[in-house]
Amino acid sequence: MSRVFITGSSDGLGLMAARLLVADGHSVTLHARDQARADDTRAALPQADGVVIGDLSHLAGMRQVAEQANASGRFDAIIHNAGIGYREVRRVETQDGLAGVFAVNVLAPYLLTCLIERPDRLVYLSSGMHRGGDPDLDDPQWTRRRWNGPQAYSDSKLFDVVLAFAVARLWPDVLSNALTPGWVPTKMGGPGAPDDMSLAPVTQAWLAVSTDPAAMVSGGYFYHKQPAETNPAARDVPVQDELLSYCAGLAGLKLPG
Ligand SMILES: NC(=O)c1ccc[n+]([C@@H]2O[C@H](COP(=O)([O-])OP(=O)(O)OC[C@H]3O[C@@H](n4cnc5c(N)ncnc54)[C@H](OP(=O)(O)O)[C@@H]3O)[C@@H](O)[C@H]2O)c1
């Protein structure tokens, strides 16, 4: 039995993965943005161990999440699943002055990786759209460019793979992988999404706990439990170092060695 923490598990793929893990006898801690969503989450999966509360769109909320997660004890696996989507019609600025898509999708997994006690496995939710992402960090907060929601999302999901691969390289004692769940009709995916909903939460749960040798690797990117093609920038060490250093500057915290 593993202890697993899943961010953004009040709904969608995070909650679905939690259900799979609980059904297999694992101990799962959920996460919701505020007390009201935590109440919904607890009601949706009463068998979960608990619900950590915090808004991942700002640094103070990210720190609250890390503090509560650490107070509950060390996790065997953490799934960085929380995300916001590609249909943001305008740049939403967070209270830290960042673009919301970057804050929730990139800075939050970075800061939580830094702050939560190191688990055995880390899993980062990316997307097939990461392949169209641009690793350039010239204007990651979209303050100079005209807003393009799908591009901002694709960039953020590329950065998730970059982060997963950087952690795999720098923390050889941890299995760190990324995946795409496919395009499925969650709140984010929208009603017209074509992929198989029943398969979508499986890979993140599998990477978190399975003893299948295919899951016990590091620095992989998966689709439906199979290795899949990544944007080549994700394996580029200078790109990885630049992202880590940029996030460290925003968060005021370097990834521990
Ligand atoms: N669905 C797809 O087709 C698809 C495709 C590729 C990749 N993905 C990735 O899969 C992951 C899960 O997506 P999903 O489809 O399950 O999306 P979803 O149904 O919209 O669920 C997203 C989860 O993240 C939480 N969340 C969002 N912003 C938050 C914030 N500021 N603070 C705390 N929690 C926050 C949401 O909370 P609330 O319930 O309170 O909003 C919800 O629990 C994402 O990383 C996404 O990029 C999804």
PDBQT file of the ligand as one rigid body, heavy atoms in Angstrom, charges set to zero:
ROOT
HETATM    1  N1  LIG A 301      -8.987  16.829 -19.780  1.00  0.00    +0.000 N 
HETATM    2  C1  LIG A 301      -8.115  16.737 -20.765  1.00  0.00    +0.000 C 
HETATM    3  O1  LIG A 301      -8.480  16.500 -21.926  1.00  0.00    +0.000 OA
HETATM    4  C2  LIG A 301      -6.643  16.890 -20.492  1.00  0.00    +0.000 A 
HETATM    5  C3  LIG A 301      -5.769  16.705 -21.588  1.00  0.00    +0.000 A 
HETATM    6  C4  LIG A 301      -4.397  16.827 -21.365  1.00  0.00    +0.000 A 
HETATM    7  C5  LIG A 301      -3.925  17.121 -20.099  1.00  0.00    +0.000 A 
HETATM    8  N2  LIG A 301      -4.800  17.305 -19.069  1.00  0.00    +0.000 N 
HETATM    9  C6  LIG A 301      -4.226  17.650 -17.755  1.00  0.00    +0.000 C 
HETATM   10  O2  LIG A 301      -4.800  16.846 -16.743  1.00  0.00    +0.000 OA
HETATM   11  C7  LIG A 301      -4.831  17.569 -15.503  1.00  0.00    +0.000 C 
HETATM   12  C8  LIG A 301      -6.215  17.463 -14.902  1.00  0.00    +0.000 C 
HETATM   13  O3  LIG A 301      -7.128  18.056 -15.816  1.00  0.00    +0.000 OA
HETATM   14  P1  LIG A 301      -8.697  17.776 -15.775  1.00  0.00    +0.000 P 
HETATM   15  O4  LIG A 301      -9.103  17.545 -17.178  1.00  0.00    +0.000 OA
HETATM   16  O5  LIG A 301      -9.015  16.781 -14.740  1.00  0.00    +0.000 OA
HETATM   17  O6  LIG A 301      -9.218  19.231 -15.370  1.00  0.00    +0.000 OA
HETATM   18  P2  LIG A 301     -10.437  19.667 -14.453  1.00  0.00    +0.000 P 
HETATM   19  O7  LIG A 301     -11.548  18.687 -14.547  1.00  0.00    +0.000 OA
HETATM   20  O8  LIG A 301     -10.690  21.085 -14.799  1.00  0.00    +0.000 OA
HETATM   21  O9  LIG A 301      -9.820  19.561 -12.975  1.00  0.00    +0.000 OA
HETATM   22  C9  LIG A 301      -8.753  20.384 -12.599  1.00  0.00    +0.000 C 
HETATM   23  C10 LIG A 301      -8.508  20.256 -11.120  1.00  0.00    +0.000 C 
HETATM   24  O10 LIG A 301      -7.509  21.233 -10.742  1.00  0.00    +0.000 OA
HETATM   25  C11 LIG A 301      -8.066  22.061  -9.721  1.00  0.00    +0.000 C 
HETATM   26  N3  LIG A 301      -7.527  23.425  -9.773  1.00  0.00    +0.000 N 
HETATM   27  C12 LIG A 301      -7.501  24.260 -10.833  1.00  0.00    +0.000 A 
HETATM   28  N4  LIG A 301      -6.988  25.457 -10.458  1.00  0.00    +0.000 NA
HETATM   29  C13 LIG A 301      -6.699  25.363  -9.132  1.00  0.00    +0.000 A 
HETATM   30  C14 LIG A 301      -6.172  26.268  -8.182  1.00  0.00    +0.000 A 
HETATM   31  N5  LIG A 301      -5.858  27.538  -8.491  1.00  0.00    +0.000 N 
HETATM   32  N6  LIG A 301      -5.981  25.841  -6.924  1.00  0.00    +0.000 NA
HETATM   33  C15 LIG A 301      -6.329  24.577  -6.579  1.00  0.00    +0.000 A 
HETATM   34  N7  LIG A 301      -6.856  23.677  -7.423  1.00  0.00    +0.000 NA
HETATM   35  C16 LIG A 301      -7.049  24.063  -8.692  1.00  0.00    +0.000 A 
HETATM   36  C17 LIG A 301      -9.568  22.051  -9.987  1.00  0.00    +0.000 C 
HETATM   37  O11 LIG A 301     -10.276  22.529  -8.867  1.00  0.00    +0.000 OA
HETATM   38  P3  LIG A 301     -11.821  22.998  -9.018  1.00  0.00    +0.000 P 
HETATM   39  O12 LIG A 301     -12.591  21.729  -9.159  1.00  0.00    +0.000 OA
HETATM   40  O13 LIG A 301     -12.114  23.750  -7.768  1.00  0.00    +0.000 OA
HETATM   41  O14 LIG A 301     -11.880  23.866 -10.251  1.00  0.00    +0.000 OA
HETATM   42  C18 LIG A 301      -9.764  20.566 -10.301  1.00  0.00    +0.000 C 
HETATM   43  O15 LIG A 301      -9.760  19.792  -9.129  1.00  0.00    +0.000 OA
HETATM   44  C19 LIG A 301      -4.403  19.006 -15.828  1.00  0.00    +0.000 C 
HETATM   45  O16 LIG A 301      -3.074  19.196 -15.426  1.00  0.00    +0.000 OA
HETATM   46  C20 LIG A 301      -4.522  19.078 -17.343  1.00  0.00    +0.000 C 
HETATM   47  O17 LIG A 301      -3.632  20.005 -17.913  1.00  0.00    +0.000 OA
HETATM   48  C21 LIG A 301      -6.144  17.200 -19.240  1.00  0.00    +0.000 A 
ENDROOT
TORSDOF 0
